[in-house]
Amino acid sequence: MNFENDLHTIAKLHKSDKLDHGYIEVYDSYFKKIKDKELKILEIGIADGQSLLIWSDYFKNSIIVGIDIHKIDVEEKNLDKKNIRVHQGSQSDKKFINEIINQYGNFDIIIDDGSHISKDVKKSFHLLFPILNNKGLYVVEDMQTSYNHFFGGNSFDLKYSNTHMNFFKNLTDRLNYQEIANPFYTTKDYDAQITNISFYHNLVFVRKGLNNTVSKEVLNHSYEDMKFQEKSARTGNKLRYYLKYKIFYKLYTYLLFILYFIKKIILFRF
């Protein structure tokens, strides 16, 4: 092993708190095969600059872009490296983020180690995920703030609160959007754009990629239409299966839809 380019060694050299959080081992499992590629990496949140220095040393052939809401003294933080770029601005400022996008284009890795406030984490994802390259990684650190009301989190309503943890948990449905047997389903953001979401202790990885595998169970979000098509084609008995799937099964589906819709209204779950 080349210890000069070993992520754990580099992180220890720069005294990064990513070691204490247990992030480095997870990062290593994703990054060790791509560390020599020419990538563009964006990290939100610079603080003492340790993370940027880690990525600068580890991804020697890559451009490392760091943004922070506070003014960063590049020389004081030893960030005046040839592959590091530093910019001041807010992660939730659309105008600033667009300036970064216009200057650098798409990124291969985006790491959110910024404010850790729920609304900022979600807005940054909406602004930046579209310009993440296919097969790229979007990482959010310190997800524990999702359970802390001082960061816009919620520790009292874990399942239905509007936190960034719940945002990413709900995002897992985008992995299987094709299988949703709801004839009233409408296309959601990120359908067909995510191939993997992995959760670790206080850490989330989202892999971007084309996910358009056709369902073998539903047709245009209808289980009844798929079964009618399969059974009638196999047996030639269209009337029997029309009555079964197109009438009785659909009536049952519509009834469930109405019941769950009423439940959502009563419980204010929208």
Protein Blocks (a to p, Z undefined) as FASTA:
>chain_A
ZZklgfklmmmmnopaklmnommmmmmmmmmmmmmpccddddehjknommmmmmmmmmmm
bccddddfbdcdfklnopacfkbccddddfklmklmmmmmmmnopafbdcdfbnopaklm
mmmmmmmmmmpcehiacddehkllmmpcknopafklmmlmccfklmmmmmmmmmmmmmmc
cfkbccdehihkafbdcddehiacddddddfbccfkbgghiaklmmmmmmmmmnopamlm
mmmmmmmmmmmmmmmmmmmmmmmmmnopZZ
